[in-house]
Amino acid sequence: MSSKAKSAGSIRDLPPAIWVLSSIAFSVALGFGIVAPAIPLFARSFGVTAFAASTVVSIFALTRLISSPISGLLIERVGERVVLSSGLVIVAVTTGFAGASDDFFQLLLLRGLSGFGSAMFTVSAMSLVVRLAPRDLRARATSVYQGGFLAGTLFGPALGAAVLGISIRAPFYSYSITVAIAALIAAVFLSGARTAQPLESEAQPTTSSNLRLVDGFRHAGYRAAFTVSFTIGFTIFGLRAAAVPLYVTEELLAAASLVAYGFFVGSLAQIAILLPAGKYADTRGRREAMVIGSVLAVISAVLLMSWQSPVGYLVSMGVGGFAGSFLSSTPAAIVGDVVEGRRRGPLLAAFQMAADVGGITGPLVAGLMIDGYGFTATFAIGVVATVISLIVTLLMPKKYKPTAVA
């Protein structure tokens, strides 16, 4: 397929299920945006250390990591719809109970259980996106899906500032409600007909053609996507999620609401250019989009480390949002290119697991570094991680095709 042919498509040509998934993602992310700044603060309210508080973030990622391979196998056996809906129900129930925790260990346990449901949802949803989206629209399909998340995280932190002012527990109850709504949307609008294999793909085997994990790592694009996935998990969902709320309130001595406003700025910047970034990856190439995103991620990490003020914090979050526009859609599109027409479960699960490993280690590293060395050293670790990710991305062949399959 020529480049011109590829660029002729538009998001209007996407299957209806992609838009339904985007709506589900919005509802989930709206609640997560509300609860994210409250998680380490709620943990600290039980009188634990910064390291102990960081484990509440890490346990969620740990259980996601453990259950991601299981989710991949379940997709092959019972299909994405069942796995997705079941995962949403698990998250809604456990999060509601987490808000009612009487002690730190109850909170830790319930956040861990929530991670199982989260893995079921994210792996199955991404499997649907890469299976249903046409190859020449795959990055834009991922952008639309991610756009739902970003719209939720855009409004979530803004609402979170108000909800957090009501009670430290209120954000958990809010998250439980929004995930329950997402489960209802899935049950009503994500029909079997909308998730059926596209006609143009019926001739391509999806279960009998096996693609081993080692085959994926032979592909330069998959290696880069895997590395970027880990970096995003480590720096954004791990290190920043655990360190930034404490940094703003304990180092900058600012109100807790500034934490939420920072996440709001990051989401606003990311959603502003998300669809153009996806189109760029589809038409100009995956490598070019990944390089732009990786460079911006390095700049964001350096700003957070070196410009320690409320303004510096907000600018860093904004630049990080621009980086996320490229790094949230392009790596997933690359994985979709690699697994197209093959069994999706193993490579998609491994791709998700990379982010979860980063999400586990990031908060632990943050907690240890904050307790022992302070916030500057903690954010320096983020700079190193983003530089490594940039180097791996630069090692992708310059003539890498978006449609290349290992």
C-alpha positions in Angstrom: 0.0 0.0 0.0 1.4 3.4 -1.0 1.9 6.2 1.4 -0.7 8.2 -0.4 -3.2 5.4 -0.1 -2.5 5.2 3.6 -3.0 8.9 4.2 -6.3 8.9 2.4 -8.2 7.4 5.3 -9.7 9.4 8.2 -11.0 8.7 11.6 -14.5 8.7 10.2 -13.6 5.4 8.6 -12.9 3.7 12.0 -15.2 0.9 13.2 -18.0 2.0 15.6 -16.5 -0.2 18.4 -13.4 2.1 18.5 -15.6 5.0 19.5 -17.4 2.8 22.1 -14.1 1.8 23.6 -13.1 5.5 23.7 -16.2 6.3 25.6 -15.5 3.4 28.1 -11.9 4.7 28.4 -13.2 8.2 29.2 -15.4 7.0 32.0 -12.6 4.9 33.5 -10.0 7.7 33.2 -12.4 10.4 34.6 -12.5 8.5 37.8 -8.8 7.6 37.8 -7.9 11.3 37.3 -10.0 12.1 40.3 -8.4 9.4 42.5 -4.7 9.4 41.3 -3.6 12.4 43.4 -5.4 11.1 46.4 -3.8 7.7 46.5 -0.4 8.5 48.1 -2.0 11.2 50.3 -4.6 8.7 51.6 -1.8 6.2 52.3 0.3 8.8 54.2 -2.8 9.6 56.3 -2.3 6.2 58.0 1.1 7.5 59.3 3.4 5.4 57.1 6.7 6.4 55.4 7.0 7.7 51.9 8.3 4.3 50.8 5.3 2.5 52.4 2.9 5.0 50.7 4.6 4.3 47.4 3.8 0.6 47.7 0.1 1.4 47.3 0.9 2.6 43.8 3.3 -0.3 43.2 1.0 -3.1 44.3 -1.6 -2.0 41.7 1.0 -2.3 39.0 2.4 -5.6 40.5 -1.0 -7.4 40.3 -1.5 -6.0 36.8 1.8 -7.5 35.8 0.9 -10.9 37.3 -2.5 -11.0 35.6 -1.5 -9.6 32.2 -0.4 -13.0 30.8 -3.6 -14.6 32.3 -5.6 -11.8 30.6 -3.9 -12.6 27.3 -4.9 -16.3 27.6 -8.4 -15.5 28.6 -8.8 -13.3 25.5 -7.9 -16.3 23.3 -10.4 -18.5 25.2 -13.5 -16.4 25.9 -12.9 -13.3 23.8 -12.2 -9.6 24.5 -15.8 -8.6 25.4 -16.1 -11.0 28.4 -12.7 -10.2 29.7 -13.2 -6.4 29.4 -16.5 -6.3 31.2 -15.4 -8.6 34.0 -12.3 -6.5 34.6 -14.4 -3.3 34.9 -16.7 -4.9 37.5 -13.7 -6.0 39.5 -12.2 -2.5 39.5 -15.5 -0.8 40.4 -16.1 -3.1 43.4 -12.6 -3.1 44.9 -12.1 0.6 44.5 -15.3 1.3 46.4 -14.2 -0.8 49.3 -10.7 0.8 49.2 -12.3 4.1 50.0 -13.7 2.6 53.1 -10.4 1.2 54.3 -9.8 1.3 58.1 -6.1 0.8 57.9 -3.1 0.9 55.5 -3.1 -2.9 54.9 -6.7 -2.9 53.8 -6.0 -0.2 51.3 -2.9 -2.1 50.1 -4.9 -5.3 49.6 -7.8 -3.7 47.8 -5.6 -1.7 45.5 -3.8 -5.0 44.6 -7.1 -6.7 43.8 -8.1 -3.8 41.7 -5.0 -4.3 39.6 -6.3 -7.7 38.4 -9.4 -6.1 36.9 -7.4 -3.3 35.4 -5.2 -5.7 33.5 -8.2 -7.6 32.2 -9.7 -4.3 30.9 -6.6 -2.7 29.4 -5.2 -5.9 27.6 -8.6 -6.8 26.1 -9.4 -3.2 25.1 -6.1 -2.8 23.3 -6.5 -6.2 21.7 -9.8 -5.0 20.2 -8.3 -1.7 19.0 -5.4 -3.3 17.1 -7.6 -6.1 15.7 -10.5 -3.9 14.5 -8.5 -0.9 13.2 -7.4 -0.9 9.6 -3.6 -0.9 9.3 -3.4 2.5 7.7 -5.5 4.0 10.5 -4.0 2.1 13.4 -2.2 4.9 15.1 -5.2 7.2 14.7 -7.5 4.5 16.1 -5.1 4.2 19.1 -5.2 8.0 19.4 -9.0 8.0 19.4 -9.0 5.3 22.1 -6.3 7.0 24.1 -8.2 10.3 23.5 -11.0 8.9 25.7 -8.5 8.3 28.5 -7.0 11.7 28.1 -10.3 13.5 28.0 -11.1 11.7 31.3 -7.8 12.6 32.8 -8.2 16.1 31.6 -11.4 16.7 33.6 -10.6 14.1 36.3 -7.9 16.1 38.1 -9.9 19.3 37.9 -12.8 17.5 39.6 -10.4 15.7 41.8 -9.3 19.0 43.4 -12.9 19.7 44.4 -13.6 16.1 45.5 -10.4 15.9 47.5 -11.5 19.0 49.3 -14.6 17.1 50.5 -12.9 14.1 51.9 -9.7 12.1 51.4 -12.0 9.1 50.8 -14.4 10.7 48.3 -12.1 10.3 45.3 -12.2 6.5 45.7 -16.0 6.4 45.7 -16.1 8.7 42.7 -13.8 6.3 40.8 -15.9 3.3 41.7 -19.0 5.0 40.2 -17.3 6.0 36.9 -16.0 2.5 36.4 -19.4 1.1 37.0 -20.7 3.4 34.3 -18.0 2.1 32.0 -19.1 -1.4 32.6 -22.7 -0.5 31.8 -21.6 1.1 28.5 -19.7 -2.0 27.6 -22.7 -4.2 28.3 -25.1 -2.1 26.3 -23.1 -0.8 23.3 -20.1 -3.2 22.8 -22.1 -5.9 21.0 -20.8 -9.0 19.4 -21.5 -7.7 15.9 -19.4 -4.6 16.6 -16.5 -6.6 17.8 -16.6 -9.3 15.0 -13.5 -9.8 12.9 -13.5 -7.3 10.0 -14.4 -8.8 6.6 -11.1 -7.8 5.1 -9.2 -9.7 7.9 -11.2 -12.9 7.8 -8.7 -14.6 5.6 -5.9 -13.9 8.0 -5.5 -16.4 10.8 -5.6 -15.0 14.2 -5.3 -18.0 16.4 -3.6 -20.7 14.4 -0.6 -18.6 13.4 1.6 -18.3 16.4 4.0 -15.5 17.1 6.4 -16.1 19.9 7.6 -13.4 22.2 11.2 -13.9 20.9 9.9 -13.2 17.4 8.6 -9.9 18.6 11.9 -8.9 20.1 13.7 -9.6 16.8 11.7 -6.7 15.4 13.4 -3.3 16.0 10.0 -1.6 16.3 8.7 -3.9 18.9 11.9 -3.5 21.0 11.5 0.2 20.9 7.8 0.1 21.7 8.5 -2.3 24.6 11.2 0.1 26.0 9.0 3.2 25.6 6.1 1.3 27.3 8.4 0.5 30.3 9.6 4.1 30.4 6.1 5.5 30.4 5.2 3.1 33.2 8.3 4.0 35.2 8.4 7.7 34.9 4.7 8.7 34.6 2.6 6.0 36.2 5.3 5.1 38.6 7.9 7.6 39.7 5.8 10.7 39.0 2.6 9.3 40.4 4.3 8.5 43.7 6.7 11.4 44.0 4.9 14.4 42.5 2.1 14.7 45.1 4.6 14.5 47.9 7.0 16.9 46.1 4.3 19.5 45.6 3.0 19.4 49.1 6.2 18.7 51.1 9.0 20.3 49.0 7.2 23.2 47.3 4.9 23.6 50.3 2.0 24.2 47.9 -1.7 23.1 48.4 -2.7 19.6 47.4 -4.9 21.2 44.7 -1.7 22.2 42.7 -1.0 18.4 42.3 -4.4 18.0 40.5 -3.8 21.2 38.4 -0.5 19.8 37.2 -2.1 16.6 36.0 -4.7 18.7 34.4 -2.1 20.7 32.5 -0.4 17.5 31.3 -3.7 16.0 30.1 -4.7 19.2 28.3 -1.4 19.4 26.5 -1.6 15.7 25.5 -5.1 15.8 24.2 -4.4 19.0 22.2 -2.2 17.3 19.7 -3.2 13.6 20.2 -5.0 13.1 16.9 -2.4 15.1 14.9 0.3 12.9 16.5 -1.5 9.7 15.5 -1.9 11.0 11.9 1.8 11.9 11.9 2.7 8.3 12.9 0.4 6.8 10.2 1.6 9.0 7.4 5.2 10.0 8.2 6.3 6.9 10.0 6.4 5.3 13.5 10.1 6.0 14.1 9.8 9.8 13.5 6.8 10.0 15.9 8.6 8.0 18.5 11.7 10.2 18.3 9.7 13.4 18.8 7.9 12.0 21.7 11.1 10.6 23.3 12.9 13.9 23.0 10.0 15.8 24.6 10.0 13.2 27.4 13.6 13.9 28.2 13.0 17.7 28.2 10.1 17.2 30.6 12.1 15.1 33.0 15.0 17.6 33.0 12.6 20.5 33.7 11.1 18.6 36.6 14.5 18.0 38.1 16.1 21.4 37.6 13.3 23.9 37.7 11.9 23.3 41.2 9.0 25.8 41.6 5.3 25.7 41.0 5.7 27.2 37.5 8.5 24.8 36.7 6.3 21.9 37.8 3.4 23.0 35.6 5.7 23.6 32.6 7.3 20.1 33.0 3.8 18.5 33.2 2.8 20.4 30.0 5.9 19.3 28.0 5.3 15.8 29.3 1.8 15.9 28.0 3.1 16.8 24.5 5.5 13.8 24.7 2.6 11.6 25.7 0.7 12.5 22.6 3.2 10.7 20.5 4.2 8.0 23.0 0.6 6.9 23.9 -0.4 6.0 20.3 2.7 5.1 18.3 4.1 2.2 20.4 0.7 0.4 20.4 0.4 0.9 16.7 3.8 -0.6 16.2 2.8 -3.7 18.2 -0.4 -3.9 16.2 1.7 -3.9 13.0 3.8 -6.7 14.3 1.0 -9.0 15.5 -1.5 -8.3 12.6 -2.9 -11.6 11.5 -1.3 -13.6 14.3 -2.1 -14.5 17.8 -2.3 -11.2 19.7 -2.3 -12.3 23.3 1.3 -13.0 24.1 2.9 -9.9 22.5 0.2 -7.5 23.7 0.4 -8.9 27.2 4.2 -8.5 27.2 3.8 -4.9 25.9 1.4 -4.1 28.7 3.6 -5.9 31.3 6.5 -3.6 30.4 4.5 -0.6 31.5 3.5 -2.5 34.6 7.1 -3.4 35.5 7.9 0.3 35.2 4.8 1.1 37.3 6.0 -1.3 40.0 9.7 -0.2 40.2 9.0 3.5 39.7 7.1 4.2 43.0 9.6 1.9 44.9 12.6 3.8 43.5 10.8 7.1 44.2 10.1 6.2 47.8 13.6 5.0 48.5 15.2 8.0 46.8 12.9 10.5 48.6 13.6 9.1 52.0 17.3 8.8 51.4 18.4 11.5 48.9 15.6 13.9 48.2 13.5 15.0 45.3 16.3 16.2 42.9 18.0 12.8 42.9 14.6 11.1 42.5 13.8 13.1 39.4 17.3 12.5 38.0 16.4 8.8 37.8 13.6 9.8 35.5 16.0 11.8 33.3 18.2 8.7 32.9 15.2 6.5 32.0 13.9 8.8 29.3 17.4 9.2 27.8 17.7 5.4 27.5 14.3 5.2 25.9 15.4 7.9 23.4 18.6 5.9 22.5 16.6 2.7 21.9 14.2 4.6 19.7 17.0 6.1 17.6 18.3 2.6 16.9 15.2 1.9 14.9 15.9 1.8 11.2 15.3 5.2 9.5 13.4 3.5 6.7 11.2 1.6 9.1 7.7 1.2 7.6 4.6 1.6 9.7 3.2 -1.6 8.2 6.2 -3.8 8.6 5.5 -7.2 10.2 8.1 -9.4 11.8 
